[in-house]
């Protein structure tokens, strides 16, 4: 099953319009470094059960990504069939039902210094037994260091954890697409 994500912004003199679908996010960053998610992670509610099962496997002694993936495969396969369906998530895949999952809106741009559009492969992963990183832990390093440096550091973290046991995730590395729009 193929699918794509999409994040779009239109910046006007006074307002910012945005639309999003799939496993990506759009953030506004204000002059005081406050981070405002403009969209919601559409797959997180489905991934939680599989991530919990993955972490349980690690605590039970499984130590390879292959073993952990096999343990969670039933949930992951089930989740793939939730695309553009009730209780599922939106994805661009040719299905007209995707329009029901598009998140969109308009905001004023007062105090906004940057917009960050990223796919989930750029989200900072959760450490084993740790809490989910706050959006600031992903977005602010991107804004301050730049997308390339942040990505290089994230890839280094992933390469140092190829079995996905120190940082809970299903793949060693996921697709990484991002854009920063500086407004000043």
ZAMARGU-4260 file (C-alpha; in steps of 0.2 Angstrom, whole numbers, plus 5000, padded with zeros to 4 digits):
<rodrens>
0) 5000/5000/5000 | 5007/5016/4995 | 5003/5033/5002 | 5010/5051/5004 | 5009/5065/5017
5) 5007/5083/5013 | 5010/5099/5022 | 5006/5116/5014 | 5007/5134/5020 | 5002/5150/5012
10) 5010/5165/5020 | 5001/5182/5018 | 5005/5199/5025 | 4994/5197/5040 | 4989/5178/5040
15) 4996/5161/5038 | 4985/5147/5030 | 4989/5129/5032 | 4984/5111/5027 | 4991/5094/5032
20) 4987/5076/5029 | 4997/5061/5034 | 5012/5057/5045 | 5019/5075/5045 | 5017/5091/5055
25) 5016/5110/5054 | 5023/5121/5068 | 5023/5140/5071 | 5038/5146/5081 | 5036/5163/5089
30) 5049/5176/5093 | 5050/5170/5111 | 5053/5152/5105 | 5036/5146/5109 | 5031/5132/5098
35) 5013/5130/5092 | 5008/5114/5083 | 4996/5119/5070 | 4991/5101/5066 | 4990/5084/5075
40) 4999/5068/5073 | 4986/5058/5064 | 4994/5041/5067 | 5000/5042/5085 | 4983/5035/5092
45) 4986/5019/5082 | 5005/5018/5085 | 5004/5018/5104 | 4999/5000/5106 | 5013/4994/5095
50) 5026/5005/5103 | 5020/4999/5120 | 5021/4981/5114 | 5039/4985/5107 | 5045/4992/5123
55) 5037/4977/5133 | 5047/4965/5121 | 5063/4975/5126 | 5060/4973/5144 | 5057/4954/5141
60) 5074/4952/5134 | 5071/4954/5115 | 5086/4963/5108 | 5085/4964/5089 | 5073/4974/5078
65) 5068/4959/5068 | 5062/4950/5084 | 5053/4966/5090 | 5045/4969/5073 | 5038/4951/5072
70) 5031/4954/5090 | 5022/4969/5084 | 5018/4964/5066 | 4999/4960/5069 | 4996/4978/5075
75) 5007/4986/5062 | 4997/4977/5048 | 4981/4981/5056 | 4986/4999/5057 | 4990/5000/5038
80) 4972/4995/5034 | 4965/5010/5044 | 4971/5023/5031 | 4957/5035/5027 | 4944/5024/5037
85) 4934/5027/5053 | 4945/5029/5068 | 4960/5028/5056 | 4972/5041/5049 | 4973/5051/5033
90) 4985/5048/5019 | 4986/5053/5001 | 4983/5037/4991 | 4970/5040/4978 | 4956/5037/4990
95) 4943/5051/4990 | 4940/5048/5008 | 4956/5057/5012 | 4948/5073/5011 | 4939/5069/5028
100) 4956/5069/5036 | 4964/5085/5030 | 4968/5097/5044 | 4968/5115/5039 | 4966/5132/5046
105) 4971/5151/5047 | 4980/5160/5060 | 4987/5178/5061 | 5006/5179/5059 | 5009/5192/5073
110) 5025/5187/5082 | 5028/5171/5071 | 5047/5170/5066 | 5047/5153/5058 | 5036/5139/5051
115) 5042/5121/5052 | 5035/5108/5041 | 5042/5090/5044 | 5038/5072/5041 | 5038/5060/5056
120) 5055/5054/5052 | 5062/5070/5059 | 5052/5068/5076 | 5064/5066/5090 | 5061/5047/5096
125) 5056/5042/5113 | 5070/5035/5124 | 5067/5018/5132 | 5056/5020/5147 | 5056/5039/5144
130) 5042/5051/5141 | 5037/5056/5124 | 5048/5071/5119 | 5040/5088/5119 | 5038/5096/5102
135) 5051/5109/5107 | 5064/5095/5108 | 5062/5093/5089 | 5057/5110/5083 | 5068/5122/5092
140) 5084/5113/5087 | 5078/5113/5069 | 5076/5132/5070 | 5092/5136/5079 | 5104/5123/5072
145) 5096/5122/5055 | 5088/5107/5047 | 5104/5099/5040 | 5113/5099/5057 | 5098/5093/5066
150) 5095/5079/5053 | 5114/5074/5054 | 5113/5073/5073 | 5097/5063/5072 | 5104/5050/5059
155) 5119/5048/5071 | 5107/5044/5085 | 5098/5031/5074 | 5115/5024/5068 | 5120/5021/5086
160) 5104/5012/5089 | 5101/5001/5074 | 5091/4988/5083 | 5079/5002/5090 | 5080/4997/5108
165) 5087/5013/5116 | 5075/5024/5106 | 5058/5016/5103 | 5054/5016/5084 | 5049/5003/5071
170) 5063/5007/5058 | 5081/5012/5060 | 5078/5027/5050 | 5062/5034/5043 | 5059/5046/5028
175) 5066/5063/5033 | 5058/5078/5024 | 5057/5095/5031 | 5057/5114/5027 | 5059/5129/5038
180) 5052/5146/5032 | 5059/5160/5042 | 5047/5175/5041 | 5059/5189/5046
</rodrens>
